[in-house]
């Protein structure tokens, strides 16, 4: 370290000034924050409500009230899981590599989480599971949903999906309705102007606190623990809530536009400041911008480890994207994934679209704007089966990545209760 570099050291006086704002009982922004939290109780009471809501019997009760037909599929899923209907990791590796699999030392330390977005509707879960059983393929270990929360709450899909993913052992991330497309910015239109929301400008003024309120509602009533976060203000609110003792988690969305190591350093520094004494943070997923390269992840991995977050903060990287309305196609980062997966830990390979060579021949190609459509309109338009096929092609692309990793002696994380 040279003398110039020493000038960057942050003095205790600066931290003292920061604490004076956080601890000021007269600060209006802090009073407003605590007023929202108080609606749901103390941190211990909030966590107690969350644990109760997440119990399988409580989720089943809500599903039975709103969508009783889904109970049959949930029970079927439990039966298939319990009788070992899904291919094991060991057998999957043998399927890909043959006898060589038994002699290969897989790099489990760098296991890549298989991720698919977006799981919009509960019926898709069984279709995906049936395909995995029939073809001896994998159910991913992580799913994102971007459907309207209130709609999925009312028709019972939300509690059914939460229950299903607990059954199969996959993590699940929801997207709250307070995300910019709710009319929070009066100068922007709907999803057609989605680029206007990049950079997290979709939660102005009072909407950051509305996001906090909505998160606590679903946390305490449906056991939703993990949501998308794409605004600097709501990221700070998430840090503060966790610091109080509320066991929420969030991932930073690709819409936040984190596209260089210095941007990541800023976020991870704040995560460290608000981390608990055990070193944990609510920030468990960091979704990079589509524009980043492997070097950015490698550089960030260095200080992620120095900050004690290598096992806490997962790098989530888009391997495929929806074919329409988001990136220039063909977009496929699988080769880069295989190149980095043997030395950077805790990566998720996110599949938001099918492989481009498949997508280009579909009658209805995957479209990011489909996420914002009402279920009623999807059905009336005749696109219900099309969107299901788009989802299955994303799962297929995810399986292609799992195969590519396996061929190189690399590891993956699929639904842990299904693929043992």
N, C-alpha and C positions, 0 to 999 in steps of 0.2 A: 504494500500500500504506500503510495506516495503522498506528499503533503497536500496536494490538490484534492486527492480523493477523500482525505480526512475531513475536508470542508463539508461533506455531505452528512456527517454525523448529526443526528437529531438530539438536541439537548433535552434534559429532563424538564426544563422550563416550558418547552413547547408542548410536551405531553401534559403538563400541569394545566396549561391553558385549555387544551382539548377536554380534559376531565372537568374543568370548571363549567363548560357548556353542558356536558352530559348530566352533571350533578346539580345544576342550578334549579332549585324548586320553582323559580319564577319564569323559567324559560317556556314560552308558549308552545314551541314545537315539541318540547319534551312532555308538557302537560297534555297536549293533544294525543301524543303517542300512548301515554299511560291511560288516557281515558278510553281509548279503543280496547286496550288489553283488559282493563277492569270490567268491561262488559261480559267477559268470559270467565272472570275469577282470578285467583292467584295463579302463578305458574304451576304450582302443584295441582290445583284444581283443574286447570286446563289440561294438563297431561293425563290426569285421571279420567276426564271426559273422553280424551282421545283414545286411551287404552280400552275403555268400555265400548266405544263406537267401533273399534277395530276387531272386536271379538267376532268370531265366525257366526255364532248364534244370533248376534244382533244384526249383522249384515244380512243373514238369511231371512230374518224377520222382516226387514225393510223390503228385500227383494220379493218375498212372498206377498206383501201388501200391494206392490206396484207392478210386478211383472212375474206372476207365479210360474209361468212357463219356463223361466230361466232356472228355476230350482232343479228341474230335470237335468239340464245341461251341467249344472254345478255338481250334482251328485254323480253324473256320468264321469266327469273329470276326476273326481275323487276316486272312483272305482278304477279308472284306467291308471291313475297314478299308483294306487295301492297294489295293483296286480303286476306292476312293472311292464306296462305295455310299450313304453318308449325305449328307444335304443340307449344303451349305456355309453358313456364317454369312451370306455375301453373298446367296446364293439364298434363304435363309430370310427375310431382311429384304425381299427383293423379293416373296416369297410373301405377306407380311403387308401391305406398304405399296404394292406395285406399283411403277411407275416412280419414284415419289417417294423410294424408298429410295436411289437413286443420287445424289440431291441432298441427302440428310439427313446432317448431321454428328453421328454418334452419340457419346455421352459415354462413351468407352471408359475414361476415368480412373476412372469410378464404376461400372464393370461389376459386376453382381450375380451371384454364384455360384449356380447352380441346384442345389438340394440336395433329396434324398429320403431318408426314413427310414421303414421300415427294410428294408434288403436282407437278407432272412433266408436265402434258399436260392439256390444257384448256378443252377438251371434257369431262374430268373426272368430272368437276364441275357439269354439268347437271345430269350426272348419279348419283352422290352422292345426289343431291338435290331431284331428282325424288324418290330415295329410302327413303329419310327422310320423304317426303310427304306421300308416300304409307304406310310406316311402323310406322309413327308417332314417328320417332326417331330424333336424333339431328345432326345438322351440326356443326362441331367443330368451336371454336372461334379463332383458330390460325393455320396457315399452314406454312410449310417450303418447299422451292423448291431447288433442287440440280442439275437441268438440266443445260446443257451448255447455258450460257446467250446469246451468239451471235446467236445460233440456234433458241432459243425461241423468240429473237428479230426479226429475219428475217421472221419467219413464222407467226408472229402476236400473238403467244400465250402469250408472256410477257405482252403487254398492255391489252390483253383480261382478263388475270388472275388478274392483278392489278384492273381493272374495276369491275370484278365479286366480288372480295373480299371487295371492297368498297361498292358495292351494298348490300351484305349480312351482312356487319359489322363485318368482321373478320380481324385480323392483319396478315401480310404476310412478310416473311423473304426470301430474295433471297441469292444465293451463287454465288459470282462473279467467273469469269473464272480464275482469278489470285489466284489460291488456291493450287498450288503445283503440281497438275496433268497436268499443262500446260508445263511441261518440264523445269521448273525453276531450278530444281536440276538435273544436267546432270548425276549424279551417281545413280539415281533411275529410275525405269521403269515407267510404267503406273499404273493404279489402282490396278493391281495384287500385287504391292508392297506398297499398301496403308498404311500398318503399319509403313513404313518409314516416313510417313508424320505426325504421332502422335507427339505431342510436338511442333507443329507449325514450322517445319523446311522446309516447302514447299515454303517459300517466301524469299529466300536469296538475298543478294546484292541489286540490283536495283529493285527487284520485289515488295518490300514494297511500293515504290512510284508508281509503275504501278497499284497496288491494289487501292491506293488513287485516281489515275487518272480514273480508271475504275468506281469506286464508284461515283465520281462526274459526270461522263458521264451519267450513268443511273439515278442518282438523278435529273439531270437537264433536261434530255430528255424524261424520262418515269415516273417520279414521284416516283421512287423506293427509299424509305426512310430507309429501315431496311435491313441489310445484315448480313451474318455470318462473324465471325472474329475469327481466330484461330492461330494467331501469335502475340507474345508479341510486336513486332515492329509495326504491323498494328493496334493493340489495342491502342498503344500510339498515332499513327497518328489520329485515330478516336477521342481520347480525345482532342487532340490539335485542330482538325477541329471544333469540337463542341464548344470549348472554344472561338474560333474566332467569333462564332455566326452562324455557318452553322448548320441547324437543323436536321442533320443526326442522325440515331440511329443504334445500332448494338447489336447482341447477341454473346456471346462467345460460340463457338461450342464445342461439346463433343470431337472433335478431339484435342482440346487444352489440354485435359487430366487433368482438375482441379479435384483433388481427395482427398483433405484434407482442413481443415479450414485455415491453414496457407497460403496455396496457394491462397485461396479466400481473406484472409486478405490483402495480397500483392496487388491483383488486385483492391479490393474495396478501399484501401488506395490511390492508384493512381487515381481512379475515383473521390475520394473526393478532391484531390489536384486540379484536372482539372474541378471540377463541377462549374456550374454557380452560380451567387449570389442568384438565386431562389432555389438553392439546387438540381437542376436537373443534370442528366448525360446522355450521349448518350448510356451508358451501361444499357439497359433495360431488357436484358435476359442473364442469367448465366446458361449455360448448363453444368451440372456436368458430370464427368466421370461415366461410368456404374458401377464402383466399389464402389462408396460411399454408406454409410448407412445413416439411419435417424439421427443418432447422429451428423454426420457431418453437416447436414442441420440445425439441432437445434442449434448447437454451432455457426455456421455462422450467423444464424438469429439474434442472440444476438447482435453481433457487426454490422451487417447490419442495425439494428434499431438504434444503438448508432451513426452510421455515417449518419443517416437521410435518408437511402435508402430503408426502408421497402416497401414503395409504388412505388419506382423508379425501383429497380432491382428485376426482377422476377427470382425465382429459377426454372429452367427447368430440369425436371428429366425424363429419359427414363423409361416408364412403360413396353413397349414391344420394341423389336429390330427386324431388319430383320432376317429372319430365318437362312440365310447363310452369311458367310464371315465377321462376326463382333464379335459375342459373342458365348459362349457355350450355347446351348439350352438344356432344356427349360429355357427361360428367361422371367419372369413375375413378376413385382414389385408392382402389384395392392394392395396386402394386406398391404405392407409397406406404400403405398400412403394413404390408408384409415386411417392408424394409425397416420400419421403425419398431415393430412389435417385439423384436428380440433384445432390445436394450432400454426402452422407456416403459416403465411400469404404469399400471392403472390407467389403461386406455379403453374407451368404449368405441366400437365401430358402429356408427349410426347409419342406418339405411332408411332413407326417406323416400326412395323411389326404387323401382325395379332396375335391373341392368339396362342400360340404354339400348342395347341391341334387341332386347325384348320389348321395351316400351315403344320403340318406334313403329312396331307392327300392331300395337293395340288399337282397337276401335276407340276406346276412351283412355287416353294417356293420363297418368297421375298428374294432378294439378294442385298446387299449394292453396289455390282459392277454393277447392272443394272442402277444405277444413271449416270454412265459414258459412257453409250452407245449412239451412234448416233440414232436419230429418224428413219432415213432411214434404218439402220441395224435392228432396233427393228421390223419395219414393215415387212421387207423382211424375217426375221427369223420366222415370225408367232407368235411372242411374244406380239403383241400389246394388245390383249384381256387378256393375262396372266398378264401383268403389271397392266392393269386396275383392274382386280380382286384382285391383291395384294393390290392396293390402297384402294379398297372398304373394304377389310378385316381389314385394319388398321383403317378405319373409324368405322367399327363394333367393333373392340377392344376398341376404344375410347368410344363408346356408352356403352360397358360393364363396363368401369370405371365410367362413369356417373351414371349408375344404382347402382353400389356398393357404390358410395358416397351418393346417394340419400337414399339408404336403411339405412344409418347410420345418416341421418339428416344433411348431409353435402351439401355444395353448389358447383355449377359449373358455368363456363362462356362458353356458346356456342355462335354461330353467333348472335350477339345482335340485328340485324335488322330483323332476322327471328323468333327467339324464345323470345318473349316479356313477 
